């Protein structure tokens, strides 16, 4: 009772202070002026005209269009206007008072009758455009104290729908193409009349015409007539070509010459575009390349236009996209030049390409900080050749060196040294001994050949050596879908130089299984991989967006056909080492829903599974799934969950080596992202999931194996986040704690009753701060 009394007293005091401050604002205002307090809309319509949901949506749309916008307020108090008057008029624009007034204050927005008439006109036009013909809007200013609000009554009449759509044309060629375009019209009978849809239809017709060679055609040449005299709130739409359309807009154009200037710069434009030095290629292009830096076949494969072929806007878009995505040219620009003599319908197309430096050297220094107290830095030296074989091939060679030190562990901590060298050669085309057919109207495919070596030295423990090589192809089916096929990937992992500390820790029962897994021998992984990456197409007005990634990998199945079990131990060897055999597939589905302009609901579902066979009893360590960490379940340390009900003790011993993972993974993440301003964002999140073994013969036992009761072994964590957007990247701080621990006895796994934010020991054992760059998903 006493608390409630204090709350009522505080509320009354706050209201009184705001009222007094409000009166103070009123005294500052000029005589006969009122502060604008926004708009109120009363929507009037029959029940069969608008549903409750439609009324709400229509009202929100109209309020969004209302002008002017009000001054910022807290509980109805215009605090920025009050500060504007309290700070006072500065004597100089450059003074401290002027700067303070601009940052803290806000000039008052006065209510005027002009805003009533302006909003009424805008809303009436909006309703007409949405098909609510003959609707009316009335408004007036209603004063209350020192404020005035615009109050409007909007009478909405029944919405018109489309009764029929007709395309009117003559018998000439352009008329036939116009009728042909009508077969795919966006305007369908029974759909509501909307001006935006009519605009989209004119744009669609224009794009279809441009793809058929009508270079000069624009949406303005399509006339749309609406006949609303049919009754029953229906309208007939008629589309036709305007009679005053220029002759050039109704003609199909063809490509005469293709000029390419691959060394174009503003400083040397005259020389770089000198056509007297142009060389005619086998495809009929004219290339001005005195240095012979580029092979003519590059332009034949990238530029879709060919002399004598009809102009097509899609070919134009794809050609520009290909040139930009080559990564060889800094700037790409093109120009079409018609033949101005007579009534010719030919075009010359010119491509102006400004190259990037062929060779470049880059040095990067990065800092790292992990949840297991490993802190360090990495140095990367990168060398690039952007035109290795004169067809825009990109060769990238990276050398890396890094160090990580475990802080707070004293003499028991571990220091990691890493060294690496890798090279990637990218061809902007398919390179294969076999002919591979693909849609040549799309973005160019890429062939990637990669080789690399990495060594990780864990002081007094062991060295981990990794050799890798792969051949992959990437190509797009459309702007939403990308396919990556890796027919050949070979990874060889060798552990060596075991130190005294490694053998000492073998006696620890919590980590011995993990050590045994590491020293089981060399890991040779010959595999093939397919990846599908899909993004939802951006849709105007849609709050939803989605991403989907699917991976499928098979290892050892082809190699096993050509190898034998020489030692008769049940395992086949390749280059003297047993190779891994498994099938592995996973999906990563991400969904984003914009609740308001500043609040987004983001979710991710990940599911993956691997089945080992033949030479393998479980997935190789580098192919296992892991759970826990800054991009996974953030309430647990990296790789700190599972498999199954296995306990991961938070001790120095368990973090000295990498924790084992599992063959199966299920994970769900969801969070609300709130944008406070341009730089700061907040988040509330919940993460859940675990990893399991498909079968387990040696490592963890039956409690790690996936079963029908897997849902009882799910770990759950929650927390809050702060994100700082510095334009180039997002710095993320996520503070999380577990609310369900799968290794506890059944019935005690939910830990709500144990939460003690004021307890130092509880915070030390449960709170985890994740520091990372970028969003978790």
C-alpha positions in Angstrom: 0.0 0.0 0.0 2.8 2.3 0.9 4.5 1.7 -2.5 1.3 2.4 -4.4 0.9 5.7 -2.5 4.5 6.7 -3.4 3.8 5.9 -7.1 0.6 8.0 -7.1 2.5 10.9 -5.5 5.3 10.6 -8.0 2.9 10.5 -10.9 1.0 13.5 -9.6 4.2 15.5 -9.1 5.5 14.6 -12.6 2.2 15.7 -14.2 2.2 19.0 -12.2 5.8 19.8 -13.2 5.1 19.1 -16.9 1.9 21.2 -16.7 3.8 24.1 -15.2 6.6 23.7 -17.8 3.9 23.6 -20.6 2.4 26.8 -19.3 5.9 28.3 -19.4 6.2 27.3 -23.1 2.9 29.0 -23.8 4.3 32.3 -22.5 7.2 32.1 -24.9 5.0 31.8 -28.0 4.3 34.9 -30.1 0.8 36.4 -29.7 -2.0 34.6 -31.5 0.3 31.6 -32.3 -0.4 28.0 -31.3 2.0 25.1 -31.2 1.1 22.5 -33.8 0.0 19.2 -32.0 -0.4 16.8 -34.9 -3.5 15.4 -36.6 -6.5 13.3 -35.6 -8.4 11.4 -38.3 -11.9 10.2 -38.0 -12.6 7.7 -40.8 -16.2 7.3 -41.7 -17.4 4.4 -43.9 -20.0 1.7 -44.0 -19.1 -1.6 -42.5 -19.1 -3.3 -45.9 -16.7 -0.7 -47.3 -13.8 -1.0 -44.9 -13.1 -3.6 -42.2 -11.6 -2.6 -38.9 -8.1 -3.7 -40.1 -8.4 -1.8 -43.3 -9.5 1.3 -41.4 -6.5 1.1 -39.1 -4.1 0.6 -42.1 -5.6 3.5 -44.1 -5.5 5.8 -41.1 -1.8 5.0 -40.4 -0.9 5.6 -44.1 -2.7 9.0 -44.0 -1.1 10.0 -40.8 2.3 9.2 -42.2 1.7 11.6 -45.1 0.5 14.4 -42.7 2.5 17.6 -42.7 4.0 19.3 -40.9 5.5 16.9 -38.3 5.2 17.9 -34.7 7.9 19.0 -32.3 9.4 16.2 -30.2 7.5 15.6 -27.0 7.7 13.6 -23.7 4.3 12.9 -22.2 2.9 15.7 -24.3 5.5 18.2 -23.2 7.5 19.8 -26.1 10.8 19.8 -24.2 12.9 20.8 -27.2 10.8 23.9 -27.9 11.1 24.7 -24.2 14.9 24.4 -24.3 14.9 26.5 -27.5 13.4 29.4 -25.6 15.2 28.8 -22.3 18.6 28.9 -24.0 17.6 32.2 -25.7 18.5 34.0 -28.9 22.3 33.9 -29.5 24.1 37.1 -30.6 26.3 35.2 -33.1 25.7 32.1 -35.1 29.2 30.8 -34.2 28.8 31.3 -30.4 28.5 28.5 -27.9 24.9 29.4 -27.2 24.0 29.0 -30.8 25.7 25.6 -31.0 23.9 24.5 -27.8 20.6 25.7 -29.1 21.0 23.8 -32.3 21.9 20.6 -30.6 19.4 20.7 -27.7 16.6 22.9 -28.9 14.1 22.9 -31.7 12.2 25.9 -33.3 8.5 25.8 -32.7 6.2 24.5 -35.4 3.1 26.7 -35.5 -0.4 25.6 -36.4 -1.8 27.2 -39.6 -5.0 26.8 -41.6 -2.7 26.1 -44.6 -1.8 22.7 -43.2 -5.5 21.8 -43.0 -6.1 22.5 -46.7 -2.8 21.0 -47.8 -3.4 17.7 -45.9 -7.0 17.5 -47.1 -5.8 17.8 -50.7 -3.1 15.3 -50.3 -5.4 12.7 -48.7 -8.1 13.2 -51.2 -5.7 12.6 -54.0 -4.3 9.5 -52.1 -7.8 8.1 -51.8 -8.5 8.7 -55.5 -5.3 6.9 -56.4 -6.3 4.0 -54.2 -9.6 3.6 -56.0 -11.9 5.3 -53.3 -13.3 7.7 -55.8 -15.4 10.7 -54.8 -14.3 10.4 -51.1 -14.2 13.6 -49.1 -12.0 15.2 -46.5 -12.9 18.0 -44.1 -10.7 19.5 -41.4 -10.3 22.3 -38.9 -7.9 23.5 -36.2 -9.0 22.7 -32.6 -7.2 24.8 -30.0 -6.5 23.6 -26.5 -4.3 25.8 -24.3 -1.1 26.8 -26.1 -1.6 24.0 -28.7 -3.7 23.4 -31.7 -4.5 20.1 -33.4 -5.7 19.4 -36.9 -9.0 17.4 -36.6 -10.2 15.7 -39.8 -13.3 13.9 -40.9 -12.6 11.5 -43.8 -15.7 10.1 -45.6 -14.5 7.0 -47.5 -16.8 5.7 -50.3 -16.7 2.1 -51.7 -13.5 1.2 -53.5 -13.6 0.6 -57.3 -12.3 -2.7 -58.7 -11.1 -3.5 -62.2 -13.9 -4.9 -64.4 -11.8 -5.6 -67.6 -8.5 -4.6 -69.2 -8.1 -3.9 -72.9 -5.1 -3.2 -75.1 -5.9 -1.0 -78.1 -3.5 -1.2 -81.0 -3.2 -1.0 -84.8 -1.8 -3.6 -87.2 1.7 -2.2 -87.5 4.7 -4.0 -85.9 4.7 -1.8 -82.8 1.0 -2.4 -82.3 1.5 -6.2 -82.5 4.2 -6.0 -79.9 2.0 -3.9 -77.7 -0.8 -6.5 -77.8 1.8 -9.2 -77.1 2.9 -7.2 -74.0 -0.7 -7.2 -72.8 -0.7 -11.0 -72.3 1.5 -10.6 -69.1 -0.4 -7.6 -67.7 -0.3 -6.9 -64.0 -3.8 -5.5 -64.2 -6.4 -8.2 -63.6 -10.2 -8.2 -63.3 -11.6 -8.1 -59.7 -8.4 -6.5 -58.3 -8.7 -3.1 -56.6 -8.0 -0.1 -58.7 -4.6 1.4 -57.7 -2.7 4.1 -59.5 0.6 2.6 -58.4 -0.2 -0.7 -60.2 -1.0 1.3 -63.3 2.4 2.9 -63.1 4.1 -0.5 -62.6 2.2 -1.8 -65.7 3.6 1.1 -67.8 7.1 0.4 -66.5 6.6 -3.3 -67.3 5.5 -2.6 -70.9 8.5 -0.3 -71.3 10.9 -3.0 -70.1 9.4 -5.5 -72.5 9.6 -3.1 -75.4 13.2 -2.3 -74.6 14.1 -6.0 -74.6 12.6 -6.2 -78.1 14.8 -3.4 -79.4 12.7 -0.2 -78.9 15.6 1.9 -77.5 13.7 5.2 -77.3 10.5 3.9 -75.8 9.5 5.3 -72.4 6.4 4.9 -70.0 5.1 8.3 -71.1 4.1 6.8 -74.4 1.5 4.5 -72.8 -1.9 6.0 -72.3 -4.3 4.6 -69.8 -8.0 5.4 -69.9 -10.4 4.5 -67.1 -14.2 4.2 -67.7 -16.1 4.3 -64.4 -19.5 4.5 -65.9 -20.1 0.8 -65.8 -21.8 1.0 -62.4 -21.4 -1.2 -59.3 -18.1 0.5 -58.4 -16.2 -1.1 -61.3 -13.9 0.4 -63.9 -12.8 -0.6 -67.3 -9.2 0.1 -68.2 -8.0 0.7 -71.7 -4.3 0.9 -72.6 -3.0 2.3 -75.9 0.0 3.9 -77.5 -0.2 7.7 -77.6 -0.9 9.0 -81.1 1.8 11.7 -80.7 4.5 9.2 -79.9 7.7 10.0 -81.9 8.5 7.7 -84.8 11.9 6.8 -83.2 10.1 5.3 -80.1 8.2 2.9 -82.4 11.3 1.5 -84.1 13.5 -1.4 -83.3 17.2 -0.6 -83.1 20.2 -2.8 -84.0 23.9 -2.7 -82.8 26.3 -1.6 -85.6 29.6 -1.3 -83.8 31.0 -2.2 -80.3 33.8 0.0 -79.1 35.8 -0.9 -76.0 38.3 1.4 -74.2 39.8 -0.8 -71.4 42.5 1.8 -70.4 40.3 4.8 -70.2 41.2 7.7 -67.8 40.0 11.3 -67.6 43.6 12.6 -68.0 44.3 10.6 -71.1 40.8 10.4 -72.6 41.8 11.6 -76.0 44.5 9.0 -76.5 42.6 6.2 -74.7 39.6 6.6 -77.1 41.6 7.2 -80.3 39.7 5.0 -82.8 42.5 5.1 -85.3 44.4 2.8 -82.9 41.5 0.4 -82.5 42.0 -3.3 -83.4 39.1 -5.2 -84.8 38.6 -8.5 -83.0 37.4 -11.8 -84.4 33.9 -11.0 -83.0 33.8 -7.6 -84.8 34.6 -5.5 -81.7 36.9 -2.4 -81.9 39.3 -2.4 -79.0 41.6 0.5 -78.2 44.3 -1.2 -76.2 47.8 -0.1 -77.3 49.5 -1.9 -74.4 47.8 -5.2 -75.3 47.0 -5.7 -71.7 43.8 -7.7 -72.4 42.9 -10.7 -74.4 40.0 -10.0 -76.8 38.3 -13.1 -75.6 37.6 -11.4 -72.3 35.3 -8.8 -74.0 33.7 -11.4 -76.2 32.6 -13.4 -73.1 31.6 -10.4 -71.0 29.8 -8.1 -73.4 26.6 -9.5 -74.7 26.1 -7.2 -77.6 27.3 -8.3 -81.0 27.4 -6.3 -84.3 24.2 -6.8 -86.2 22.1 -8.0 -83.3 19.0 -6.2 -82.0 19.3 -3.9 -79.0 18.1 -5.5 -75.8 18.0 -3.7 -72.4 18.5 -7.0 -70.6 21.8 -7.6 -72.5 22.8 -4.1 -71.6 22.2 -4.7 -67.8 23.9 -8.1 -67.8 27.0 -6.7 -69.7 27.4 -3.9 -67.2 27.0 -6.2 -64.3 29.6 -8.6 -65.6 32.1 -5.8 -66.2 31.7 -4.5 -62.7 31.9 -7.9 -61.1 35.1 -8.8 -62.9 37.0 -6.9 -60.1 39.5 -5.6 -62.7 38.0 -2.2 -63.5 37.5 0.6 -61.0 34.9 2.5 -63.1 32.6 1.2 -65.8 30.5 3.5 -68.1 28.9 3.0 -71.4 27.2 5.2 -74.1 24.9 4.5 -77.0 25.4 6.7 -80.1 22.7 6.5 -82.8 23.4 7.2 -86.5 22.1 10.7 -87.0 22.1 10.5 -90.8 18.7 9.7 -92.3 16.2 7.3 -90.7 18.8 4.7 -89.8 18.0 2.4 -86.8 21.5 1.5 -85.8 23.4 2.2 -82.6 27.1 2.3 -81.8 27.8 1.2 -78.2 30.9 2.5 -76.4 32.4 1.0 -73.2 34.7 3.2 -71.1 36.6 1.0 -68.6 39.0 2.5 -66.0 41.3 -0.3 -64.7 42.4 -0.9 -61.1 46.2 -1.3 -60.6 47.1 -4.7 -62.0 49.2 -5.6 -58.9 48.6 -4.5 -55.3 50.0 -5.2 -51.9 48.0 -4.8 -48.7 48.9 -5.2 -45.0 46.2 -5.8 -42.4 46.5 -5.9 -38.6 43.5 -7.3 -36.6 42.9 -7.7 -32.9 41.0 -10.7 -31.5 39.2 -11.3 -28.2 37.4 -14.5 -27.4 35.0 -15.6 -24.6 37.6 -18.1 -23.3 40.0 -15.2 -22.5 42.2 -15.8 -25.5 43.3 -12.4 -26.7 45.7 -11.6 -29.5 46.4 -10.2 -32.9 46.9 -11.3 -36.5 49.0 -9.9 -39.3 47.9 -10.5 -42.9 50.0 -9.7 -46.0 48.0 -9.9 -49.2 49.2 -9.7 -52.8 46.9 -9.5 -55.8 47.3 -9.8 -59.5 44.1 -8.7 -61.2 44.9 -9.7 -64.8 47.2 -12.7 -64.6 46.5 -14.3 -68.0 45.1 -11.1 -69.6 41.4 -12.3 -69.2 40.8 -10.7 -65.8 42.0 -13.7 -63.8 42.5 -12.8 -60.1 45.4 -14.3 -58.2 45.4 -13.7 -54.5 48.2 -14.8 -52.2 47.8 -14.3 -48.4 50.4 -14.8 -45.7 49.3 -14.7 -42.1 50.9 -14.8 -38.7 49.2 -14.4 -35.3 49.4 -14.9 -31.6 46.8 -15.5 -28.9 47.5 -15.4 -25.2 45.1 -16.7 -22.5 44.7 -13.9 -20.0 44.1 -14.4 -16.3 45.4 -18.0 -16.3 48.9 -17.3 -15.0 51.4 -20.1 -15.7 48.6 -22.5 -16.5 47.4 -20.6 -19.5 48.1 -21.4 -23.2 49.7 -19.4 -25.9 48.8 -20.1 -29.6 50.9 -19.2 -32.5 49.5 -19.5 -36.0 51.1 -19.3 -39.5 49.5 -19.6 -42.8 50.0 -19.3 -46.5 47.2 -19.7 -49.1 46.6 -18.8 -52.8 43.4 -18.5 -54.8 43.2 -18.2 -58.5 39.8 -17.0 -59.8 38.7 -17.3 -63.4 35.6 -15.2 -64.6 34.5 -18.3 -66.6 34.1 -22.0 -66.3 37.4 -23.8 -66.6 36.9 -27.6 -67.1 38.1 -30.4 -69.3 34.4 -31.2 -69.8 31.9 -28.9 -71.6 29.5 -27.3 -69.1 26.4 -25.6 -70.5 25.0 -22.6 -68.5 22.7 -19.7 -69.1 24.9 -17.2 -70.9 22.4 -14.4 -70.3 23.3 -14.4 -66.5 26.2 -13.1 -64.6 29.4 -14.8 -65.5 30.2 -18.0 -63.6 33.5 -18.2 -61.7 36.1 -21.0 -61.3 38.1 -20.9 -58.1 41.3 -23.0 -57.5 42.6 -22.8 -53.9 45.6 -24.2 -52.1 46.7 -23.5 -48.6 48.7 -24.4 -45.5 48.2 -23.5 -41.9 50.1 -24.3 -38.7 48.8 -23.7 -35.2 51.4 -24.1 -32.5 49.9 -24.6 -29.0 52.8 -24.1 -26.6 53.8 -27.3 -24.8 50.8 -29.1 -26.1 50.9 -29.9 -29.9 51.2 -28.6 -33.4 48.2 -28.7 -35.8 49.2 -28.8 -39.5 46.5 -28.4 -42.1 46.9 -28.7 -45.9 44.0 -28.0 -48.2 43.2 -27.7 -51.9 39.9 -27.3 -53.8 38.4 -26.7 -57.2 35.0 -25.0 -57.2 32.5 -23.3 -59.6 30.1 -20.5 -58.7 27.2 -19.3 -60.8 23.9 -17.6 -60.5 20.6 -18.8 -61.7 19.1 -15.3 -61.1 19.6 -12.3 -58.9 18.2 -14.3 -55.9 20.0 -17.6 -56.3 23.7 -18.6 -56.3 25.0 -22.1 -56.7 28.5 -23.2 -55.7 29.8 -26.7 -56.7 33.0 -28.0 -55.4 33.7 -31.3 -57.2 37.1 -31.7 -55.6 38.2 -30.7 -52.1 41.1 -32.3 -50.3 42.1 -31.5 -46.6 44.9 -33.2 -44.7 45.2 -32.5 -41.0 48.2 -33.8 -39.1 48.9 -33.4 -35.3 52.5 -33.5 -34.2 55.1 -32.3 -31.7 53.1 -33.4 -28.6 54.6 -31.7 -25.5 54.9 -32.7 -21.9 51.9 -30.8 -20.8 49.8 -32.7 -23.3 50.7 -36.1 -21.7 50.2 -34.7 -18.2 46.7 -33.7 -18.9 45.8 -37.1 -20.3 45.1 -38.2 -16.8 42.2 -35.7 -16.5 39.0 -37.7 -17.1 37.1 -34.7 -18.3 39.4 -34.2 -21.3 41.1 -37.5 -22.0 38.5 -38.5 -24.7 39.1 -35.2 -26.5 42.9 -35.8 -26.4 42.5 -39.4 -27.7 40.5 -38.0 -30.6 43.3 -35.6 -31.5 46.0 -38.3 -31.4 44.0 -40.9 -33.3 46.1 -40.2 -36.4 46.2 -38.1 -39.4 42.9 -36.9 -41.0 42.6 -37.1 -44.8 39.3 -35.7 -46.1 38.6 -36.0 -49.9 35.1 -34.5 -50.4 32.7 -32.9 -52.8 30.4 -30.0 -51.8 27.3 -28.3 -53.1 26.0 -25.0 -51.7 22.8 -23.2 -52.5 22.4 -19.6 -51.4 19.0 -17.9 -51.8 17.9 -14.4 -50.9 14.3 -13.1 -51.1 13.7 -10.5 -53.8 13.3 -7.0 -52.4 9.6 -6.0 -52.5 8.3 -2.5 -52.1 6.2 -2.2 -49.0 7.0 -5.7 -47.7 8.3 -6.0 -44.1 9.6 -9.5 -44.7 13.0 -10.6 -46.0 14.6 -14.0 -46.0 17.9 -15.9 -46.6 18.4 -19.6 -47.1 21.7 -21.6 -47.3 21.8 -25.3 -48.0 25.0 -27.4 -47.9 25.5 -31.0 -48.9 28.9 -32.7 -48.7 30.1 -36.3 -49.4 33.6 -37.5 -48.4 35.4 -40.6 -49.5 32.7 -42.2 -51.6 34.4 -41.8 -55.0 37.9 -42.4 -53.6 36.8 -45.7 -52.0 36.1 -47.1 -55.5 39.8 -46.9 -56.4 41.4 -48.0 -53.2 41.9 -51.2 -51.3 42.3 -52.4 -47.7 45.9 -53.2 -47.9 46.4 -54.0 -44.2 43.1 -55.9 -43.9 42.2 -53.8 -40.9 38.8 -52.7 -42.3 40.2 -49.3 -43.4 41.2 -48.1 -46.9 44.2 -45.8 -47.3 45.0 -43.0 -49.7 48.7 -41.8 -49.8 49.3 -44.0 -46.8 46.6 -42.5 -44.6 43.1 -43.6 -43.9 40.6 -41.2 -45.4 37.3 -40.0 -43.9 34.0 -41.3 -45.2 30.8 -39.4 -44.4 27.7 -37.7 -45.7 26.8 -34.3 -44.3 24.0 -31.8 -45.0 22.7 -28.7 -43.3 20.3 -25.7 -43.8 20.6 -22.2 -42.4 17.3 -20.3 -42.7 17.1 -16.6 -41.6 14.0 -14.4 -41.4 13.7 -10.7 -40.8 10.5 -8.9 -40.1 10.4 -5.1 -39.7 7.8 -4.4 -37.0 8.3 -0.6 -37.1 10.9 1.5 -38.9 13.2 1.2 -35.9 12.4 -2.3 -34.6 13.2 -5.5 -36.5 12.5 -9.1 -35.4 15.3 -11.4 -36.6 15.3 -15.2 -36.4 17.5 -18.1 -37.5 17.0 -21.8 -37.7 20.0 -24.1 -38.2 19.7 -27.9 -38.7 22.6 -30.1 -39.7 23.5 -33.8 -39.6 26.4 -36.0 -40.7 26.5 -39.8 -41.0 29.9 -41.5 -41.0 30.5 -44.9 -42.5 33.4 -47.1 -43.7 36.7 -45.7 -42.5 35.0 -43.3 -40.0 33.0 -43.8 -36.8 32.2 -40.1 -36.4 32.8 -36.9 -38.3 36.3 -35.5 -38.5 37.0 -32.9 -35.9 37.2 -30.1 -38.5 33.8 -31.1 -40.0 31.9 -31.5 -36.7 29.1 -29.1 -35.5 29.7 -26.9 -32.5 27.4 -25.0 -30.2 28.0 -22.0 -28.0 29.8 -18.7 -28.5 29.2 -15.2 -29.9 27.5 -16.4 -33.1 25.7 -19.3 -31.6 24.1 -19.8 -28.1 25.6 -16.7 -26.5 24.9 -17.7 -22.9 27.6 -20.5 -23.1 31.3 -20.2 -23.9 32.5 -21.3 -27.5 31.9 -25.0 -28.0 30.7 -25.2 -24.4 27.5 -27.2 -25.1 27.1 -30.9 -25.6 27.2 -33.2 -27.2 23.8 -34.2 -25.6 24.0 -34.3 -21.8 27.8 -34.3 -21.6 29.1 -31.9 -19.0 31.7 -29.3 -20.1 33.5 -28.2 -17.0 34.5 -24.5 -17.1 38.1 -25.3 -16.1 41.5 -24.4 -17.5 42.0 -28.0 -18.6 39.0 -28.0 -20.9 39.9 -24.8 -22.6 43.5 -25.8 -23.2 42.3 -27.9 -26.1 39.4 -27.4 -28.5 36.2 -29.0 -27.2 34.7 -31.7 -29.3 31.5 -31.2 -31.2 28.9 -33.5 -32.6 27.5 -35.1 -35.8 24.1 -33.5 -35.4 23.1 -29.9 -34.6 19.8 -28.1 -34.0 19.8 -24.4 -33.1 17.2 -21.6 -33.0 18.0 -17.9 -32.4 15.6 -15.0 -32.2 16.1 -11.4 -31.2 14.4 -8.0 -31.3 16.7 -5.3 -32.7 15.9 -1.8 -31.7 17.6 1.2 -33.4 18.0 4.1 -30.9 19.7 6.5 -33.3 22.2 6.5 -36.1 25.0 5.0 -34.1 23.4 2.9 -31.2 21.2 -0.2 -31.3 19.9 -2.5 -28.7 18.7 -6.1 -28.7 16.8 -8.7 -26.6 17.5 -12.3 -27.6 16.9 -15.9 -26.8 19.1 -18.8 -28.1 18.4 -22.5 -27.9 20.0 -25.7 -29.3 22.6 -28.4 -28.8 24.8 -30.9 -30.7 24.6 -34.7 -30.6 26.6 -37.7 -31.9 24.9 -39.9 -34.5 26.5 -42.9 -32.8 29.3 -43.0 -30.2 31.6 -45.9 -29.7 34.6 -44.4 -28.0 34.3 -40.7 -27.1 31.4 -39.7 -24.9 29.1 -42.6 -24.3 25.3 -43.0 -24.7 24.4 -39.7 -23.2 25.8 -37.9 -26.2 23.8 -39.8 -28.8 20.8 -38.3 -30.6 17.5 -39.9 -29.5 13.8 -39.4 -29.6 14.1 -37.4 -26.4 16.5 -34.8 -28.0 14.1 -31.9 -27.1 14.8 -32.6 -23.4 18.5 -31.9 -24.0 18.2 -28.4 -25.5 20.3 -25.6 -23.9 18.6 -22.2 -23.7 20.1 -18.8 -23.0 18.9 -15.2 -23.0 20.3 -11.7 -22.7 20.6 -8.2 -23.9 22.9 -6.6 -26.5 24.3 -3.2 -27.4 25.5 -2.6 -31.0 27.6 0.4 -32.2 27.3 1.2 -35.9 30.4 3.0 -37.1 29.4 2.8 -40.7 32.0 0.4 -41.9 31.2 -2.3 -39.4 29.0 -3.0 -36.4 30.7 -3.5 -33.0 28.5 -5.9 -30.9 28.4 -6.4 -27.1 26.0 -9.2 -26.0 25.6 -10.0 -22.3 23.9 -13.4 -21.8 23.2 -16.0 -19.2 21.8 -19.6 -19.3 18.2 -20.4 -18.3 18.4 -24.1 -19.2 21.3 -26.5 -18.7 20.9 -29.9 -20.4 23.4 -31.7 -18.3 21.5 -31.2 -15.0 19.1 -33.9 -13.8 15.7 -33.9 -15.6 13.3 -31.6 -13.8 16.1 -29.3 -12.7 17.3 -28.1 -16.1 15.4 -24.8 -16.1 17.4 -22.5 -13.9 15.1 -19.5 -13.4 14.9 -20.2 -9.6 18.7 -19.9 -9.4 19.1 -16.5 -11.0 20.8 -14.1 -8.6 22.0 -10.9 -10.4 23.2 -9.5 -7.1 25.3 -12.6 -6.2 28.9 -12.2 -7.3 29.5 -15.9 -7.5 26.4 -16.4 -9.7 27.5 -13.6 -12.0 31.0 -15.1 -12.3 29.7 -18.5 -13.2 26.8 -17.6 -15.5 27.2 -14.1 -17.1 29.1 -14.2 -20.4 30.0 -11.1 -22.3 30.4 -11.7 -26.1 32.3 -9.0 -28.0 32.2 -9.4 -31.8 32.1 -7.6 -35.1 28.9 -7.8 -37.1 25.4 -9.2 -36.3 25.2 -12.8 -35.1 22.9 -13.7 -38.1 
